[in-house]
């Protein structure tokens, strides 16, 4: 019997008739039983570590819809940055989220968000998925005397409040709105969205009295007000041009939207394109909906309404509804549903 300390856990390796077996287990990350040739007795090595991943759809209660997210509860601290990136890359969702104990006394959980190509500061649908999973796994207990529990998450965007409601709704506070540059080159934006080829006159597709503006409540998005939902559905994006635009301006995606002329259930329909993160089209984007809520409030859309429903992703068959409250800061909420689990094998020394 021989032990090797990886810095995360201790592997117990046994030798039996020339075959090496190793097994390490923890609640959320564990090592698989592996058969190896007889090693040098001075050393033993980890071969494969696996992480348990909860699969969740956010902003829906229908497992056939919504934005998929991988949620990993890493309370033992087994995972390092390269592990998280491997998991996110293998899952290939828009983002995956990793939950660990909070570092500060005034926070409850530490959340990190990884896209397939790298870490991001904040992700709305992954936050909803994470707190849904925490509650489902019994980590968050509802208060018998209240219909909600108030919590705080640590993120790269800062400490942000999250409220879990007894009906399953999760609502996250976003950062104070930052209103950035107004884009004056409407023809360029029209070409990025493919409208110059489809319609010819780019001025007819935008709402003339509203600016095309970069707004952030955690991640900067170029908000693009379109005349109607028909124009929204006609978008044929030039992803390379959108990528170049985002690299030049610092936007992390473009977010064309239109007022729902039919009224309920949604106030706005929207789409997001963010090729910087390998997201040709993101099905549902909570931080973009938050930016839209701030924008709608600032420019008094819908008669000065401060609470909105933003629908996104239905054109992809992955639709969901985001509840946005811009009456005091910006809050974005929604429901989530679990649809399975998986295990991702990793190189333990990576």
DRENDREN-601703 format. One record per residue (C-alpha): residue in one letter; residue number from 1; x, y, z. Coordinates in Angstrom, 1 decimal. Example, Ala and Ser with C-alpha at 12.3 -4.5 7.8 and 13.67 -1.06 7.14 Angstrom:
BEGIN
@nupa = A marvo = 1 u = 12.3 v = -4.5 w = 7.8
@nupa = S marvo = 2 u = 13.7 v = -1.1 w = 7.1
//
This chain:
BEGIN
@nupa = X marvo = 1 u = 0.0 v = 0.0 w = 0.0
@nupa = X marvo = 2 u = 1.4 v = 3.4 w = -1.0
@nupa = X marvo = 3 u = 0.1 v = 7.0 w = -0.7
@nupa = X marvo = 4 u = 0.7 v = 10.0 w = -2.9
@nupa = X marvo = 5 u = -0.5 v = 13.5 w = -1.9
@nupa = X marvo = 6 u = -1.6 v = 15.6 w = -4.9
@nupa = X marvo = 7 u = -2.3 v = 18.7 w = -3.0
@nupa = X marvo = 8 u = -6.0 v = 18.0 w = -3.2
@nupa = X marvo = 9 u = -6.5 v = 14.6 w = -1.7
@nupa = X marvo = 10 u = -4.7 v = 11.4 w = -0.9
@nupa = X marvo = 11 u = -4.6 v = 8.5 w = -3.3
@nupa = X marvo = 12 u = -4.4 v = 5.0 w = -1.9
@nupa = X marvo = 13 u = -2.6 v = 2.7 w = -4.3
@nupa = X marvo = 14 u = -2.4 v = -1.0 w = -3.8
@nupa = X marvo = 15 u = -0.2 v = -3.6 w = -5.6
@nupa = X marvo = 16 u = -1.6 v = -7.1 w = -6.3
@nupa = X marvo = 17 u = 0.1 v = -9.6 w = -8.6
@nupa = X marvo = 18 u = 1.8 v = -7.0 w = -10.7
@nupa = X marvo = 19 u = -1.3 v = -4.9 w = -11.1
@nupa = X marvo = 20 u = -1.8 v = -1.4 w = -9.6
@nupa = X marvo = 21 u = -5.2 v = -0.2 w = -8.4
@nupa = X marvo = 22 u = -5.9 v = 3.3 w = -7.2
@nupa = X marvo = 23 u = -9.1 v = 4.7 w = -5.7
@nupa = X marvo = 24 u = -9.8 v = 8.1 w = -4.1
@nupa = X marvo = 25 u = -13.3 v = 9.3 w = -3.4
@nupa = X marvo = 26 u = -14.9 v = 12.5 w = -2.2
@nupa = X marvo = 27 u = -18.5 v = 13.8 w = -2.5
@nupa = X marvo = 28 u = -18.2 v = 15.7 w = -5.8
@nupa = X marvo = 29 u = -14.8 v = 14.8 w = -7.2
@nupa = X marvo = 30 u = -13.3 v = 11.4 w = -7.0
@nupa = X marvo = 31 u = -10.7 v = 9.1 w = -8.6
@nupa = X marvo = 32 u = -11.7 v = 6.1 w = -10.7
@nupa = X marvo = 33 u = -10.4 v = 2.6 w = -10.1
@nupa = X marvo = 34 u = -7.6 v = 2.3 w = -12.6
@nupa = X marvo = 35 u = -5.6 v = -0.8 w = -13.7
@nupa = X marvo = 36 u = -1.9 v = -0.1 w = -14.4
@nupa = X marvo = 37 u = 1.3 v = -2.0 w = -15.1
@nupa = X marvo = 38 u = 3.6 v = -2.5 w = -12.1
@nupa = X marvo = 39 u = 5.2 v = 0.9 w = -11.4
@nupa = X marvo = 40 u = 8.5 v = 1.8 w = -9.8
@nupa = X marvo = 41 u = 7.7 v = 1.2 w = -6.1
@nupa = X marvo = 42 u = 9.1 v = 4.7 w = -5.3
@nupa = X marvo = 43 u = 6.3 v = 6.5 w = -7.0
@nupa = X marvo = 44 u = 2.6 v = 6.3 w = -7.8
@nupa = X marvo = 45 u = 0.5 v = 8.6 w = -9.9
@nupa = X marvo = 46 u = -3.0 v = 9.7 w = -10.3
@nupa = X marvo = 47 u = -4.5 v = 8.7 w = -13.6
@nupa = X marvo = 48 u = -8.1 v = 10.0 w = -13.9
@nupa = X marvo = 49 u = -10.1 v = 12.2 w = -11.6
@nupa = X marvo = 50 u = -13.8 v = 12.7 w = -12.2
@nupa = X marvo = 51 u = -16.1 v = 15.5 w = -11.3
@nupa = X marvo = 52 u = -19.8 v = 15.1 w = -10.8
@nupa = X marvo = 53 u = -21.8 v = 17.6 w = -12.9
@nupa = X marvo = 54 u = -25.4 v = 18.6 w = -12.3
@nupa = X marvo = 55 u = -27.1 v = 19.4 w = -15.6
@nupa = X marvo = 56 u = -29.6 v = 22.2 w = -15.3
@nupa = X marvo = 57 u = -31.8 v = 24.2 w = -17.7
@nupa = X marvo = 58 u = -32.3 v = 27.8 w = -16.6
@nupa = X marvo = 59 u = -35.1 v = 30.3 w = -17.1
@nupa = X marvo = 60 u = -37.6 v = 27.6 w = -17.7
@nupa = X marvo = 61 u = -39.5 v = 24.8 w = -15.9
@nupa = X marvo = 62 u = -39.5 v = 22.7 w = -19.0
@nupa = X marvo = 63 u = -36.5 v = 20.4 w = -19.4
@nupa = X marvo = 64 u = -36.9 v = 20.5 w = -23.2
@nupa = X marvo = 65 u = -36.3 v = 24.3 w = -23.2
@nupa = X marvo = 66 u = -34.1 v = 26.7 w = -21.4
@nupa = X marvo = 67 u = -30.3 v = 27.4 w = -21.3
@nupa = X marvo = 68 u = -28.2 v = 24.4 w = -20.3
@nupa = X marvo = 69 u = -25.6 v = 24.7 w = -17.6
@nupa = X marvo = 70 u = -23.2 v = 22.4 w = -15.9
@nupa = X marvo = 71 u = -23.1 v = 22.9 w = -12.1
@nupa = X marvo = 72 u = -20.2 v = 21.5 w = -10.1
@nupa = X marvo = 73 u = -20.3 v = 21.7 w = -6.3
@nupa = X marvo = 74 u = -16.7 v = 21.9 w = -5.3
@nupa = X marvo = 75 u = -16.9 v = 22.2 w = -1.5
@nupa = X marvo = 76 u = -13.8 v = 20.1 w = -0.9
@nupa = X marvo = 77 u = -11.6 v = 22.4 w = -3.1
@nupa = X marvo = 78 u = -10.5 v = 19.5 w = -5.3
@nupa = X marvo = 79 u = -10.6 v = 21.5 w = -8.5
@nupa = X marvo = 80 u = -8.0 v = 23.9 w = -9.8
@nupa = X marvo = 81 u = -8.4 v = 26.4 w = -12.7
@nupa = X marvo = 82 u = -7.3 v = 24.0 w = -15.3
@nupa = X marvo = 83 u = -9.8 v = 21.4 w = -14.1
@nupa = X marvo = 84 u = -12.6 v = 23.9 w = -14.3
@nupa = X marvo = 85 u = -11.6 v = 24.9 w = -17.8
@nupa = X marvo = 86 u = -11.4 v = 21.2 w = -18.9
@nupa = X marvo = 87 u = -14.9 v = 20.6 w = -17.6
@nupa = X marvo = 88 u = -16.4 v = 23.7 w = -19.3
@nupa = X marvo = 89 u = -14.7 v = 22.8 w = -22.6
@nupa = X marvo = 90 u = -15.9 v = 19.2 w = -22.5
@nupa = X marvo = 91 u = -19.4 v = 20.2 w = -21.6
@nupa = X marvo = 92 u = -19.3 v = 22.9 w = -24.3
@nupa = X marvo = 93 u = -22.2 v = 24.8 w = -22.8
@nupa = X marvo = 94 u = -22.2 v = 28.6 w = -23.1
@nupa = X marvo = 95 u = -21.1 v = 28.6 w = -19.5
@nupa = X marvo = 96 u = -20.5 v = 26.2 w = -16.6
@nupa = X marvo = 97 u = -20.4 v = 27.2 w = -13.0
@nupa = X marvo = 98 u = -18.3 v = 26.0 w = -10.1
@nupa = X marvo = 99 u = -19.5 v = 26.6 w = -6.5
@nupa = X marvo = 100 u = -17.2 v = 26.6 w = -3.5
@nupa = X marvo = 101 u = -17.4 v = 28.0 w = 0.1
@nupa = X marvo = 102 u = -17.2 v = 31.8 w = 0.3
@nupa = X marvo = 103 u = -13.9 v = 33.4 w = 1.1
@nupa = X marvo = 104 u = -15.4 v = 36.4 w = 2.8
@nupa = X marvo = 105 u = -17.5 v = 36.4 w = 6.0
@nupa = X marvo = 106 u = -20.2 v = 38.5 w = 4.5
@nupa = X marvo = 107 u = -20.8 v = 36.0 w = 1.6
@nupa = X marvo = 108 u = -22.3 v = 32.5 w = 1.4
@nupa = X marvo = 109 u = -20.9 v = 31.0 w = -1.8
@nupa = X marvo = 110 u = -18.1 v = 31.6 w = -4.2
@nupa = X marvo = 111 u = -19.1 v = 31.2 w = -7.9
@nupa = X marvo = 112 u = -16.8 v = 31.0 w = -10.9
@nupa = X marvo = 113 u = -18.1 v = 30.9 w = -14.4
@nupa = X marvo = 114 u = -16.2 v = 29.3 w = -17.3
@nupa = X marvo = 115 u = -17.1 v = 29.3 w = -21.0
@nupa = X marvo = 116 u = -15.4 v = 26.8 w = -23.3
@nupa = X marvo = 117 u = -12.6 v = 29.2 w = -24.1
@nupa = X marvo = 118 u = -12.1 v = 30.9 w = -20.7
@nupa = X marvo = 119 u = -13.4 v = 32.3 w = -17.4
@nupa = X marvo = 120 u = -16.0 v = 35.1 w = -17.4
@nupa = X marvo = 121 u = -16.9 v = 37.6 w = -14.7
@nupa = X marvo = 122 u = -20.6 v = 36.8 w = -14.3
@nupa = X marvo = 123 u = -23.3 v = 34.7 w = -15.9
@nupa = X marvo = 124 u = -27.0 v = 35.0 w = -15.2
@nupa = X marvo = 125 u = -28.3 v = 31.6 w = -16.3
@nupa = X marvo = 126 u = -25.4 v = 29.8 w = -14.6
@nupa = X marvo = 127 u = -26.2 v = 31.7 w = -11.3
@nupa = X marvo = 128 u = -29.8 v = 30.7 w = -11.5
@nupa = X marvo = 129 u = -28.7 v = 27.1 w = -12.1
@nupa = X marvo = 130 u = -26.2 v = 27.1 w = -9.3
@nupa = X marvo = 131 u = -28.6 v = 28.3 w = -6.6
@nupa = X marvo = 132 u = -31.4 v = 26.0 w = -7.9
@nupa = X marvo = 133 u = -28.9 v = 23.1 w = -7.5
@nupa = X marvo = 134 u = -27.8 v = 24.2 w = -4.0
@nupa = X marvo = 135 u = -31.4 v = 24.2 w = -2.9
@nupa = X marvo = 136 u = -32.2 v = 20.9 w = -4.6
@nupa = X marvo = 137 u = -29.2 v = 19.3 w = -2.9
@nupa = X marvo = 138 u = -30.2 v = 20.5 w = 0.5
@nupa = X marvo = 139 u = -27.4 v = 23.0 w = 0.9
@nupa = X marvo = 140 u = -30.0 v = 25.9 w = 1.1
@nupa = X marvo = 141 u = -32.8 v = 25.5 w = 3.5
@nupa = X marvo = 142 u = -36.0 v = 27.6 w = 3.2
@nupa = X marvo = 143 u = -37.1 v = 29.6 w = 6.2
@nupa = X marvo = 144 u = -40.3 v = 28.4 w = 7.8
@nupa = X marvo = 145 u = -41.3 v = 31.9 w = 8.6
@nupa = X marvo = 146 u = -40.6 v = 33.5 w = 5.2
@nupa = X marvo = 147 u = -41.2 v = 32.6 w = 1.5
@nupa = X marvo = 148 u = -37.6 v = 33.5 w = 0.7
@nupa = X marvo = 149 u = -33.9 v = 33.2 w = 1.7
@nupa = X marvo = 150 u = -31.4 v = 36.0 w = 1.1
@nupa = X marvo = 151 u = -27.9 v = 35.0 w = 0.2
@nupa = X marvo = 152 u = -24.7 v = 36.6 w = -1.2
@nupa = X marvo = 153 u = -22.5 v = 35.2 w = -4.0
@nupa = X marvo = 154 u = -18.9 v = 36.1 w = -4.6
@nupa = X marvo = 155 u = -17.9 v = 36.5 w = -8.2
@nupa = X marvo = 156 u = -15.3 v = 38.2 w = -10.3
@nupa = X marvo = 157 u = -17.9 v = 41.0 w = -10.8
@nupa = X marvo = 158 u = -18.1 v = 41.5 w = -7.0
@nupa = X marvo = 159 u = -20.4 v = 40.4 w = -4.2
@nupa = X marvo = 160 u = -24.0 v = 40.2 w = -5.4
@nupa = X marvo = 161 u = -27.2 v = 39.4 w = -3.6
@nupa = X marvo = 162 u = -29.3 v = 36.3 w = -4.5
@nupa = X marvo = 163 u = -32.7 v = 35.5 w = -3.3
@nupa = X marvo = 164 u = -34.2 v = 32.0 w = -3.4
@nupa = X marvo = 165 u = -38.0 v = 31.9 w = -3.2
@nupa = X marvo = 166 u = -40.2 v = 29.0 w = -1.9
@nupa = X marvo = 167 u = -41.8 v = 28.5 w = -5.3
@nupa = X marvo = 168 u = -38.4 v = 27.8 w = -6.9
@nupa = X marvo = 169 u = -37.7 v = 31.3 w = -8.3
@nupa = X marvo = 170 u = -34.1 v = 32.5 w = -8.0
@nupa = X marvo = 171 u = -33.4 v = 36.2 w = -8.3
@nupa = X marvo = 172 u = -29.9 v = 37.7 w = -8.6
@nupa = X marvo = 173 u = -28.9 v = 41.3 w = -8.1
@nupa = X marvo = 174 u = -26.6 v = 42.6 w = -10.9
@nupa = X marvo = 175 u = -24.1 v = 45.4 w = -10.8
@nupa = X marvo = 176 u = -25.1 v = 49.0 w = -11.0
@nupa = X marvo = 177 u = -25.8 v = 49.9 w = -14.6
@nupa = X marvo = 178 u = -22.9 v = 51.4 w = -16.6
@nupa = X marvo = 179 u = -24.0 v = 53.2 w = -19.8
@nupa = X marvo = 180 u = -21.1 v = 53.2 w = -22.3
@nupa = X marvo = 181 u = -20.5 v = 54.4 w = -25.8
@nupa = X marvo = 182 u = -23.4 v = 55.1 w = -28.2
@nupa = X marvo = 183 u = -22.7 v = 53.6 w = -31.6
@nupa = X marvo = 184 u = -23.2 v = 56.1 w = -34.3
@nupa = X marvo = 185 u = -22.5 v = 53.9 w = -37.3
@nupa = X marvo = 186 u = -25.8 v = 52.3 w = -37.8
@nupa = X marvo = 187 u = -25.0 v = 51.0 w = -41.2
@nupa = X marvo = 188 u = -22.1 v = 49.0 w = -39.8
@nupa = X marvo = 189 u = -24.4 v = 47.4 w = -37.2
@nupa = X marvo = 190 u = -27.0 v = 46.7 w = -39.9
@nupa = X marvo = 191 u = -24.3 v = 44.9 w = -41.9
@nupa = X marvo = 192 u = -23.2 v = 42.9 w = -38.8
@nupa = X marvo = 193 u = -26.8 v = 41.7 w = -38.5
@nupa = X marvo = 194 u = -27.2 v = 41.0 w = -42.2
@nupa = X marvo = 195 u = -29.9 v = 43.6 w = -42.8
@nupa = X marvo = 196 u = -28.2 v = 45.6 w = -45.5
@nupa = X marvo = 197 u = -28.6 v = 42.5 w = -47.8
@nupa = X marvo = 198 u = -32.1 v = 41.7 w = -46.7
@nupa = X marvo = 199 u = -33.8 v = 45.1 w = -46.5
@nupa = X marvo = 200 u = -31.5 v = 47.6 w = -48.1
@nupa = X marvo = 201 u = -32.3 v = 50.6 w = -46.0
@nupa = X marvo = 202 u = -30.7 v = 50.1 w = -42.6
@nupa = X marvo = 203 u = -32.5 v = 53.1 w = -41.1
@nupa = X marvo = 204 u = -35.9 v = 51.3 w = -41.4
@nupa = X marvo = 205 u = -34.9 v = 48.5 w = -39.0
@nupa = X marvo = 206 u = -33.8 v = 50.5 w = -36.0
@nupa = X marvo = 207 u = -36.0 v = 52.5 w = -33.6
@nupa = X marvo = 208 u = -34.8 v = 56.0 w = -34.7
@nupa = X marvo = 209 u = -35.3 v = 57.8 w = -31.4
@nupa = X marvo = 210 u = -33.3 v = 55.2 w = -29.4
@nupa = X marvo = 211 u = -29.5 v = 54.8 w = -29.3
@nupa = X marvo = 212 u = -27.5 v = 51.7 w = -30.1
@nupa = X marvo = 213 u = -25.5 v = 51.7 w = -26.9
@nupa = X marvo = 214 u = -23.1 v = 49.5 w = -24.9
@nupa = X marvo = 215 u = -24.6 v = 48.9 w = -21.4
@nupa = X marvo = 216 u = -23.3 v = 46.7 w = -18.6
@nupa = X marvo = 217 u = -24.8 v = 45.3 w = -15.4
@nupa = X marvo = 218 u = -21.9 v = 42.9 w = -15.1
@nupa = X marvo = 219 u = -20.9 v = 42.2 w = -18.7
@nupa = X marvo = 220 u = -21.0 v = 44.9 w = -21.5
@nupa = X marvo = 221 u = -23.5 v = 44.3 w = -24.3
@nupa = X marvo = 222 u = -24.3 v = 46.4 w = -27.3
@nupa = X marvo = 223 u = -28.1 v = 46.9 w = -27.1
@nupa = X marvo = 224 u = -29.7 v = 47.2 w = -30.5
@nupa = X marvo = 225 u = -33.4 v = 48.4 w = -30.5
@nupa = X marvo = 226 u = -35.2 v = 47.0 w = -33.6
@nupa = X marvo = 227 u = -38.6 v = 48.1 w = -34.9
@nupa = X marvo = 228 u = -40.4 v = 44.8 w = -34.5
@nupa = X marvo = 229 u = -40.0 v = 41.1 w = -33.9
@nupa = X marvo = 230 u = -40.1 v = 40.4 w = -37.6
@nupa = X marvo = 231 u = -36.8 v = 42.2 w = -38.0
@nupa = X marvo = 232 u = -35.4 v = 40.2 w = -35.0
@nupa = X marvo = 233 u = -36.3 v = 36.9 w = -36.7
@nupa = X marvo = 234 u = -34.7 v = 38.0 w = -40.0
@nupa = X marvo = 235 u = -31.2 v = 38.5 w = -38.5
@nupa = X marvo = 236 u = -28.5 v = 36.7 w = -40.5
@nupa = X marvo = 237 u = -25.4 v = 37.6 w = -38.4
@nupa = X marvo = 238 u = -22.0 v = 38.1 w = -39.8
@nupa = X marvo = 239 u = -20.2 v = 36.5 w = -36.9
@nupa = X marvo = 240 u = -16.7 v = 37.5 w = -38.0
@nupa = X marvo = 241 u = -17.7 v = 41.2 w = -38.2
@nupa = X marvo = 242 u = -19.4 v = 41.0 w = -34.8
@nupa = X marvo = 243 u = -16.2 v = 39.5 w = -33.4
@nupa = X marvo = 244 u = -14.1 v = 42.3 w = -34.8
@nupa = X marvo = 245 u = -16.6 v = 44.9 w = -33.5
@nupa = X marvo = 246 u = -16.5 v = 43.4 w = -30.0
@nupa = X marvo = 247 u = -12.7 v = 43.3 w = -30.0
@nupa = X marvo = 248 u = -12.6 v = 47.0 w = -31.0
@nupa = X marvo = 249 u = -15.3 v = 48.3 w = -28.6
@nupa = X marvo = 250 u = -15.0 v = 46.0 w = -25.5
@nupa = X marvo = 251 u = -18.5 v = 44.7 w = -25.9
@nupa = X marvo = 252 u = -19.0 v = 41.1 w = -24.9
@nupa = X marvo = 253 u = -21.7 v = 40.4 w = -27.4
@nupa = X marvo = 254 u = -24.5 v = 42.2 w = -29.3
@nupa = X marvo = 255 u = -28.1 v = 42.1 w = -28.1
@nupa = X marvo = 256 u = -30.7 v = 43.1 w = -30.6
@nupa = X marvo = 257 u = -34.2 v = 43.2 w = -29.1
@nupa = X marvo = 258 u = -37.7 v = 44.3 w = -30.0
@nupa = X marvo = 259 u = -40.8 v = 45.2 w = -28.1
@nupa = X marvo = 260 u = -43.4 v = 42.5 w = -28.2
@nupa = X marvo = 261 u = -46.2 v = 44.2 w = -30.1
@nupa = X marvo = 262 u = -48.6 v = 41.4 w = -29.2
@nupa = X marvo = 263 u = -48.3 v = 42.1 w = -25.4
@nupa = X marvo = 264 u = -48.2 v = 39.2 w = -23.0
@nupa = X marvo = 265 u = -46.5 v = 37.1 w = -21.9
@nupa = X marvo = 266 u = -43.2 v = 38.8 w = -22.7
@nupa = X marvo = 267 u = -42.5 v = 42.5 w = -22.9
@nupa = X marvo = 268 u = -39.3 v = 42.1 w = -25.1
@nupa = X marvo = 269 u = -37.9 v = 39.4 w = -27.4
@nupa = X marvo = 270 u = -34.2 v = 39.4 w = -27.8
@nupa = X marvo = 271 u = -31.2 v = 37.5 w = -29.3
@nupa = X marvo = 272 u = -27.5 v = 37.5 w = -28.4
@nupa = X marvo = 273 u = -24.5 v = 36.9 w = -30.6
@nupa = X marvo = 274 u = -21.1 v = 36.6 w = -28.9
@nupa = X marvo = 275 u = -18.5 v = 34.9 w = -31.1
@nupa = X marvo = 276 u = -15.7 v = 36.1 w = -28.8
@nupa = X marvo = 277 u = -16.9 v = 33.3 w = -26.5
@nupa = X marvo = 278 u = -17.6 v = 30.8 w = -29.3
@nupa = X marvo = 279 u = -21.3 v = 31.5 w = -28.8
@nupa = X marvo = 280 u = -22.7 v = 31.9 w = -32.3
@nupa = X marvo = 281 u = -26.0 v = 32.5 w = -30.6
@nupa = X marvo = 282 u = -26.6 v = 32.2 w = -26.9
@nupa = X marvo = 283 u = -30.0 v = 30.9 w = -26.1
@nupa = X marvo = 284 u = -30.7 v = 32.9 w = -23.0
@nupa = X marvo = 285 u = -28.5 v = 35.6 w = -21.4
@nupa = X marvo = 286 u = -29.3 v = 36.9 w = -18.0
@nupa = X marvo = 287 u = -26.7 v = 39.6 w = -17.8
@nupa = X marvo = 288 u = -27.9 v = 40.9 w = -21.2
@nupa = X marvo = 289 u = -31.5 v = 41.0 w = -20.0
@nupa = X marvo = 290 u = -30.3 v = 42.9 w = -17.0
@nupa = X marvo = 291 u = -28.6 v = 45.5 w = -19.3
@nupa = X marvo = 292 u = -31.8 v = 45.7 w = -21.3
@nupa = X marvo = 293 u = -33.8 v = 46.3 w = -18.1
@nupa = X marvo = 294 u = -31.5 v = 49.2 w = -17.2
@nupa = X marvo = 295 u = -31.7 v = 50.6 w = -20.8
@nupa = X marvo = 296 u = -35.5 v = 50.3 w = -20.9
@nupa = X marvo = 297 u = -35.8 v = 52.1 w = -17.6
@nupa = X marvo = 298 u = -33.4 v = 54.9 w = -18.6
@nupa = X marvo = 299 u = -35.1 v = 55.6 w = -21.9
@nupa = X marvo = 300 u = -38.7 v = 55.1 w = -20.5
@nupa = X marvo = 301 u = -39.6 v = 52.2 w = -22.8
@nupa = X marvo = 302 u = -43.1 v = 50.8 w = -22.4
@nupa = X marvo = 303 u = -44.4 v = 54.0 w = -20.8
@nupa = X marvo = 304 u = -41.8 v = 54.0 w = -18.1
@nupa = X marvo = 305 u = -42.4 v = 50.5 w = -16.9
@nupa = X marvo = 306 u = -39.7 v = 49.2 w = -14.5
@nupa = X marvo = 307 u = -40.5 v = 45.4 w = -14.4
@nupa = X marvo = 308 u = -40.2 v = 43.3 w = -17.6
@nupa = X marvo = 309 u = -40.3 v = 39.9 w = -19.0
@nupa = X marvo = 310 u = -37.6 v = 39.2 w = -21.6
@nupa = X marvo = 311 u = -38.0 v = 36.2 w = -23.8
@nupa = X marvo = 312 u = -35.0 v = 34.7 w = -25.6
@nupa = X marvo = 313 u = -34.0 v = 31.5 w = -27.4
@nupa = X marvo = 314 u = -37.4 v = 30.3 w = -28.7
@nupa = X marvo = 315 u = -36.1 v = 30.5 w = -32.2
@nupa = X marvo = 316 u = -33.5 v = 27.9 w = -31.2
@nupa = X marvo = 317 u = -35.9 v = 25.6 w = -29.5
@nupa = X marvo = 318 u = -34.3 v = 26.5 w = -26.2
@nupa = X marvo = 319 u = -36.5 v = 29.4 w = -25.1
@nupa = X marvo = 320 u = -36.9 v = 30.8 w = -21.7
@nupa = X marvo = 321 u = -38.3 v = 33.8 w = -19.8
@nupa = X marvo = 322 u = -36.3 v = 36.2 w = -17.7
@nupa = X marvo = 323 u = -38.0 v = 38.4 w = -15.1
@nupa = X marvo = 324 u = -36.2 v = 41.8 w = -14.8
@nupa = X marvo = 325 u = -36.8 v = 44.4 w = -12.1
@nupa = X marvo = 326 u = -35.1 v = 47.7 w = -12.7
@nupa = X marvo = 327 u = -37.1 v = 49.6 w = -10.1
@nupa = X marvo = 328 u = -34.2 v = 49.7 w = -7.6
@nupa = X marvo = 329 u = -31.0 v = 48.7 w = -9.2
@nupa = X marvo = 330 u = -31.3 v = 45.7 w = -11.5
@nupa = X marvo = 331 u = -32.4 v = 42.2 w = -10.5
@nupa = X marvo = 332 u = -32.9 v = 39.3 w = -12.9
@nupa = X marvo = 333 u = -34.8 v = 36.1 w = -11.9
@nupa = X marvo = 334 u = -36.2 v = 32.9 w = -13.3
@nupa = X marvo = 335 u = -36.9 v = 29.3 w = -12.7
@nupa = X marvo = 336 u = -34.7 v = 26.3 w = -13.4
@nupa = X marvo = 337 u = -35.1 v = 22.5 w = -13.8
@nupa = X marvo = 338 u = -32.6 v = 19.7 w = -13.4
@nupa = X marvo = 339 u = -32.4 v = 17.2 w = -16.3
@nupa = X marvo = 340 u = -29.7 v = 14.8 w = -15.3
@nupa = X marvo = 341 u = -26.1 v = 14.3 w = -14.1
@nupa = X marvo = 342 u = -22.8 v = 13.4 w = -15.8
@nupa = X marvo = 343 u = -19.2 v = 12.7 w = -14.8
@nupa = X marvo = 344 u = -16.3 v = 14.4 w = -16.5
@nupa = X marvo = 345 u = -12.9 v = 12.6 w = -16.4
@nupa = X marvo = 346 u = -9.9 v = 14.8 w = -15.9
@nupa = X marvo = 347 u = -6.2 v = 14.4 w = -15.8
@nupa = X marvo = 348 u = -5.5 v = 14.8 w = -12.1
@nupa = X marvo = 349 u = -2.1 v = 16.4 w = -12.5
@nupa = X marvo = 350 u = -3.3 v = 18.9 w = -15.1
//
